[in-house]
Amino acid sequence: MTSTAQRTDAERFGDILAVQRAAYLRDGAPSLAQRRSDLKKLKTALIAHRGAIEDAINTDFGNRSRHETAMMEVTGVVQGIDYLDRRLRRFMRPSHRHIAPYMRLGSNRVEYQPLGVVGVISPWNYPVNLSLMPVITAIAAGNRVMLKPSKLVPATNAVLASLLSQTFPTDQVTIVDGDGSAFSSLPFDHLVFTGSTAVGRSVMKAASEHLVPVTLELGGKSPAILAKGNIKDQAVSDIVFGKLLSGGQTCIAPDYALVHESDVDAFLASYDRLVKAAYPDGPTSKDYTSIVNDKEHQNLVALIEDARAHGAQIIEVGHRPGDASRRPHTLAPTVVLGVTDDMRIAHEEIFGPILPIFAYGHIDDAIDYVNARPRPLALYYFGANDTDRRKVLDQTTSGNVTINGTIMHVGQDDLPFGGVGASGMGKYHGIEGFRTLSHPKGIYTQGRFNSMRLMHAPFGKTADTVLNFLLR
């Protein structure tokens, strides 16, 4: 018999899944009141742990603004809970559907049933938000949840484990650590993964062994397109915000900027000035986030050096960029000009404070550049409500779009969030998230009279008459 110390991750995870599934089968779907109560308990615990969360994330990153953490991690989840709480009755209500004309005395409806046990694999870059947003969506849909967060943020994971264990029994919501491959191979009723496209492929492959449906929230190179002549402080400030939020370690950060060829110099000057305004102490500002660890920092340095070796112009911006070396795994805000397709930075998701700038001559050129690459998780367009804007919206495909801003579409709880193609599949947030983690069970109730009974064997003239009527 295997001892406790020798138990594999797959065995541990399997036992927890079995306990949760048995509890679901025993207790059935939770009521509206129970789901609301669970969401409110989690909200209370999250607010109570706010300080611990801010401290833990700061520890894991080396430096991260408590304001960024409160805004993007805690507030995002609290607002998501409030949204679900207010709309859950409507989401759970059965929807009545059209009945076939020859069965008029019957009725059709769809009831939204919990799936059972949902697995969640979350990343390190927003370790609270991207862990708990799928969790609260699963709870709202009436499921039980197993959460496996990234091992790169141990201090945050410890706070999450304490928060969740104080709020829920382990047969309802539990957090685990261990092998991600073993976790993604479990026979969940649904699996939500947030992370890189490369890892997403392996997660989907593992889940397919048990035909587990997956929601993949991936990433990619999200463009920011500035209309000709639109180098306004508001537009450039929003790009600074979106690019440098959490040190650029945001899956929907503007990965690169497409700027009209006549505006490149003006954009660069404005970007430098507004970076200085945002971070007056340069890369050692208390509000400027470090890269999460040395490995990720070195990956970003390698991207820059590869671009430099292939002829790109590397420009560090903001106050005293050289001070970045004074703080562990910190990278100064950097702009890259002259990027060509033989550079890694042209193809790999950057995930750091590096902004390549590409010049275009006509809006069609910008659209063609975007469409020649995998479909992005987000697209940002800055410009007037004119034919160029409409053309960008109609002729590009991305997970979501923000017009004249960056990032904030993720905070719109009533919008579905997710990617398309290489940037992901499936949606969560909004009613789409509730339905993703529910089973829409179609129910037909037969009326007292059903003309299709005339079609029972043995067949004869009556059957021919009915068929002729239906196929007229």
N, C-alpha and C positions, 0 to 999 in steps of 0.2 A: 504493500500500500504506500502511496506517495505521501511523504511527510509534508507538513505545512511549509517548511523552509524550501522544499524541493518543488513545490507546486509551480507550474508554468503560468505565465500571464494568461494564456488561452484558457487554462482550467479555472483560474480565479475569475476571469471575466465571464466565462460560461456559467459559473455558479451564480454570480450576481444577476445575470440575465434571466436564469431560470427562476430565481426568487421573485424578480420583478414581474415576469410573465405570469407566474402563479398568483401573485397578488392582484394583477389586473383581471385574470379570469375569475378569481374569488370575489372581488369587489365590483367588477363591472365598470361601466362608464361613470365617472363622477358627475354630479349634478352641476348646474350653473352656479348655485350658491357655493359649492365646494371649490370649484375652479376659481371663482372670484376670491374666495378666502385664501386660497393658496397663493394667488398672485399678490394679494395685499400683504401677506406674511413675508413674501420675498422682497417686496418693496420696502417694508419696514426694516428688514435685516440689512438690505443694501445701504439704506441711508445711515443706519447705525454703524456700519462698517466703513463709511466713506473715508475717514481719516486713515484707517488701516490699509485700505486699498490704495490711496494716494501714496502712502509711505512705501508699500510693497512694490508698486510699479516703479517708483523712483529708484528703489534698490535694484530691481532687476535690470533697468535700463542704464543705471549709472547717473543719469540726470533726466528727469522729465517733469515738466511744469505741472504742479498740482491743479492748475486751472484747466489745462488740456485734459488731464485725467478726469476731473469732475465733469467737464463738458462732454467729452466724447465717450467716456466709459459709464459713469454713474448716471448722469442726466439722461443719456440716450436710453438706457434700460428702464429708468423710472418713467420716462415719457411713454415708452413702449407698453409698459404695464398699464398705465392710465388709459391709453388708447384701447387696449384689449378689454379692460374692465368695462369701459363705457359701451363697447359694441358687441360684447360677447353674446348677449341674449339674441341679437339679430343674426350673428354668425351661426349660432346653433339652431336657429329656427328652420324646420323643414321647408324646402321650397317646392311649390306645386308646379307641375309640368303639364304640357299639352297632352291630351289624350287622343289616340287615333280615332278618326271620325266614326268608324264602324263599332267602336266600343264606348260610346258616349256615356253610358250609365256607370262605367268604371271610373277610376281616378288614378293619377300618377303623382308621386312625390319623391323627393330625394332627402334622405336623412344623413346627417354628417356624423359618422361614428369614429371614435378614436381608433387608431391603428393598433395600439398596444404599447410596445416599448420602442422608443426612439434613441438611437445612438447619435452622439454629437462629438465631433473631433474639431477642436478649436485651435487657432494659431496664437503666436506670441505677440503680434503687433498691437492688437487691442484685446488683451487677454480676458478682460471682464465683459466688455460689450459683446464680443464675438463668441464668447461662451454662453452668456445668459440670454441673449436675444433668441437663439434657437430654443433654449430651455423654456423661456416664458411662452413662446409660440406653441411648443409641444404641450405644456401644461394647459394652456387655453383650449387646445384641441382635445384634452382629456387623457393624454398619454403619460406614461412613466418614462424616465430619462436616465440614461447612463452618459456621463460627460467625461471625455478624455482630453484634457488641455495639453498645451505644448510643454515639454520639459525645459524649455529655455527660460521660463519665468517661474522659478521655484517659490520665490517669496509670495508672488501673487497667487499661485496655486494653493499655498498653505492657507491664505486668507479665504479663498473661495471654498476650500474644503471645510473650514470652520463655519463659514456662513451657511453653506448648504446643509451641513450635518445638524446645525442648530435649528434649521427651518423645516426640514423634511425627514421622514423616516427613510432609511436606505432602500426600502422596497418601492419607494416612489421616485426619489431623485438621489443619485449618488455620483461621486466623482472618483475616478480611478487614475492610477499612473501605471506606466508600463509600455509594452511593445505596441506601437500603432498598427502594425500589420496584423497582429493577433486580434486587436480590437475591431478593425475594419472587416475581418473575416467572420465575425459573429452573425448569426441569423436574426438580425434585428427586423422590426417591421418597417423601419425607414432609417436611413443614415444621412446625417447632414455633415458635410465636410467643408471647412473653410481653410484655404491655403493655396499653395502654388499649383499651376497647371500640371507640372510633372508628377507631383505627389498625388494630385487628384486622379490621374490616370490609373495609378496603382491601387488607390482606394476603390475606384469603380470596378477594377478587375477583380479585386478580392471580394467585394460585395456581390459580384455577379455569380459567384459559386453557389450562393443561397438565393439568387434572384431577389436580392434586397434592393428596393428602389432607393435611389440616391438623389440628394440635392447637393450640387457642387458649386460652392462660391469660390471662384478662383481669382485671377487677376489679369495681368496683361498690360499693354502700353496704352494708357488712356490719353487721348490728345486734347489739347486746349487750342482752339482755332480762334484767332482774333481777326475780325473783319478789317479790311483796309482802312487806315486812318483812325482806328479805335484804340489807340494807345492812351487811354485815360487812366488816371490814378485809381479809380474805383476798380476797373478791370484788372490792372496789373497787381493791385493790392490783393485782390481775390486769388490771383494765381500764386502770389507769394504765400498767402495763407494756406492754400490747398497743397502747395508743393512742400512747404517747410513744416506743416503740422506734424508733430511727433517725429521730427527729423526726416520727413519724407517717407516714413515707414507706414504708409497707408495704401491699401489695395486700390482705392479709387483716387489717389493723388494724380494730378495732371503729370503724366510721365514726360511729355515733351510739348513744346509750343510750336504751332504753325503760324508764322507772322508774315505779313506781306513784305515783299523785298524792299519796299520803300520805307518800311517802319522798323526794320531790325535795330538800327542804331538807337532810335528813340525808345524802343522797348527795353533794350539792354540798359540804357541810362536810367530809365524809370524803375526797372527791376532792382538795380543796385541801390538806388535811393530809398526805395520802399522796404528793402531788406534791412537797411540801416535804421529806418524808422521803427521797424518791428522788433529788432534786436540791437538796442543801443550799446550793449556790451559785447557785441560780436558773438562768436560761437561759444563763448563762456557765459553768455547771458543765462540767467536762471530759467528763462522761458524757452530756451533752445534745447531740444532733446538730443541726447547722445544716441549713437547707433547701439543696438541692443547688446552686442558683444564684439570681441576682437575679430572673430571669423567673418561676421557680416561686414564689419568695417573694412577688412582686407579685401573682401569681394568688391566693394565699391571702389576702393583705391585701384584695384586691378582693372575695373571698367574704365576709369579715367586714364590710366597709363596705356591701356590698349588703344583708346581713342587718340591719345597724344602721339603714340608711335605710328599711327596711320595718318597723321597730318592734321588732326583736329586742333582748334584753338581752345585752350582751357583757361577760363577766367574765373577766379575766386571773387566773390562779391560780398558786400556788407562791410561793417567795421572790423578791422584787425583780423582778417581771416587766418593769419598765421597763428593766432592764439588757440586755434583748434587743437594743436599739439599739446597744449597745457592740460587738457582734459582727456581722460582715457576714452578710447574708441569714439572720438568725435570728429565729424567731417564738416568743414566750412561750406556754406552755400556756394554752389559752383554752377557756372553756365558753360555749355559746350557749343562751339560754333564749327561749321564745316564738317558735320557728321556725314559719313558715307556708308554705303551698305556693307562694306567689308569690316566695319567696326562692330564689336559686340554690343555696344551701347545702342546701336540702331535696332537691335532685335530682342535683347533681354530686358525684362522688367527691371527697372532701376531700383526701386525701394530704398531711396535715400535722397539727400538734398541736392541732387544733380539735375539740371534742366537743360537738355539739348534744345536748341532753337533751329528750326528749319524755315527757310524763306520760300514763299510761293509767289507766283506771278498772277494767278487768277484763282478764284475760289474753286474752280473745277480741278485745278492742280492739287489743292489741299484735299479735296474729296477723294481724288484718285490715290493720293498717298495713304490716306486712312484705309481705303478699300483694298489696297494691295497687301495689307497686313491682317493678321487674325483679328476677329471682331473684339473690340475692347469692352471692358467692364463698365466704363463711363466715358462720356464725351462731353466736352465743355465748349460752348460757342459764345463769343462776345461780339455783339453787334446789334444793329437795329432790326426791328420786325419787318424784314423786307424779303425780296426774292432770294437773296443769298442765304439767309437763315433758313427759309423754307426748303431750299435746295439741299442744304446740309442735313436737315431733319429727314427729308424724303429719300436721299440717296446714300445715307450711311446707316449701318446697323450697329447698335451698341446696347449694353445692358440697360443703362439709363442715361439721361441727358440732364444737365443743368445749363440753363441759358443765363448769361451775364452773372455767373457765379461759379463756385467750385464746392465740391464735397457735400453741400447741405441737402442734396436730394436724399441722402441716406437717412436724414433725420425726419423725413416726411413719412409718418407711420402709415398713412393711407395709400402710399405708393408701393407697388411690389418692388422688391430689391433682388437683383441677381444678374447673372451674366448670360451670354449667348455664345454658342460655339466654344472656342478655346477658353473663353472667360467664365464659363460655367453653364449649368443647366438647373432648371427649377427656380422657384422663387420663395422667399419668405418675406415677412412684413406684410401688413395689410390683410385683407380677407384672403388674398392669394396664399399667404403663409399658413393661415388657419386651414385652408382647404388642402394645401400640400401635405399637411400632417394629419389629415382626416381621410376616412374612406367615405366617398359619396355613394351611399347605398340606394339604388333605385328600387322603389316599391310600387308595384301595380296591384290595386285592389279591384277585383272583378265585380261588376255590377250584377244585378239579378238576371238581366238579359244580356247575352253576348252573342252577336250575330255570327261570330266565328264558330259557335257550336254547330252551326249549319254545315260546317266543313268537316265534321267528324266522319270517319268511315262508318258505313260504306258510302263511297262517293257516287253521285248520280247527277241528275239534272239540276238539283238545287245547288250543288257545288259548282257546276259550270256557270250558273246564273250569278253566283256571288263572285266568282273569279272574273267573269266578264265585266261586272260592275267595278271591281277593284282595279282592273287593268284597262279601263276605258280611256 
